C-alpha cells in the first residue's frame, strides 16, 4: 500500500485524509495553513468593483465560502458580472450559493484561467476573488492581457506551525516510511520544506525529501517546488486535490 504524506489547511484536513484513504493510501497528514477571513477593506473593494460587464473570477471554493459568510445574496451581488470558476469544486460551491458559473477553463488552474480570459480581458475589469497568497501567474497573465485588474483577498492564509501530527510525519519521512509527499499550494510547499530543513538541517532534510516521490497539485506549486530544489515527479492535468490523488495512484501502482 502506497504511503502518502501531505499537509492541508486545517478545515480541509479531515475530508482530505478520508478521500486519500478511500483511494487506498496509507496517510500521514498534518495541518499546514489556517484559513482566516479577509480584511473588511477587501470586501468593501469587492463590492465597489462589481460594475456592469465586469468579470468576477472565483479562484477557489474557499473564496466562495468566504463571500457567503460575508454577504447574504451573492446572486444579486454578482448579477451584473460574468462569473468565472476555476474548476468543478468551486463551481459546486457557487451553485450552492445561488450563482451559476458562466465559464470554466479546460485546465483547472491559474494557467487555465489566463488562457480562458486572455481574449476577453482587454479593456474590461477583471476581479480576482481569492486568498492573500494567490499566484502571480494569474494576476500577471490577466494584467498582460490588458485588463483593469482588481485583486481581492477575501480570505487569508496563516501558517499553523509545528504540531504533533507534523512532527510525527517528519519522523516517518526521516525513517523512510513515506513513498510520496504531495503539496497542494506553493505556500504549503515552502512551509514544509523550510520546516524539514530546520528540523534536520538543510543537507539531511533535503536528502530525506529527495528520497521520496514529490507530487504538486498544479503548475504554480510545481514551479515553487522546482525553485526550492524539488522538481515534482507527479503533476495532474487538472489542479484539484482529487486529480492529484488519482495521478499519484496512476504513477505509483501497488
PEFEN-V427096 format. One line per field, one symbol per residue. ss: DSSP state (2 for helix, 1 for strand, 0 for the rest). phi: phi as a letter, one per 40 degrees, with the letter a starting at -180 (. if undefined). psi: psi as a letter, one per 20 degrees, with the letter a starting at -180 (. if undefined). Layout:
ss = ???
phi = ???
psi = ???
This chain:
ss = 00111111022222222222220001111110111110022222222220000011110022222222220002222000011110022222222200000011000002222222200000001111111000022222222200011111111111100002222222222200000111100222222222222222022222222200111100222222222200000110000022222222222000
phi = .ccbbabaddcccdcccccccccgccbbaacbbbcbcccdccccccdccccdgcbbbccaccccdcccccbcbcdccbccbcbbbcaccccccccccgbbccabccbcadcccccccccbcdgbcbbcbaccbcccdccccccccgcccbbbccabbbccgcaccccccccccccgcbcbbbbbadcccdcccccdcccbgccccccccccbcbbbcacdcdcccccchbdccbbccbcbcccccccccccbcc
psi = ppppqrqqqgiigghggggghhjjqpppqqpgqppqqrqhhghhhggiinrpjrooooirhhhgghhghhqhnhghhjhjqpppqhahghgghgghjkppphqpqhpmrhghggggihiihpjqppooobrjkqphggggghghijqnpoooniqqppphaqrhgggghghhghjkjphppppjqhghgggggggghhgiqgggghgghiirqpqphagghggghghijmpqhporhpmqhghgghhgghhmq.
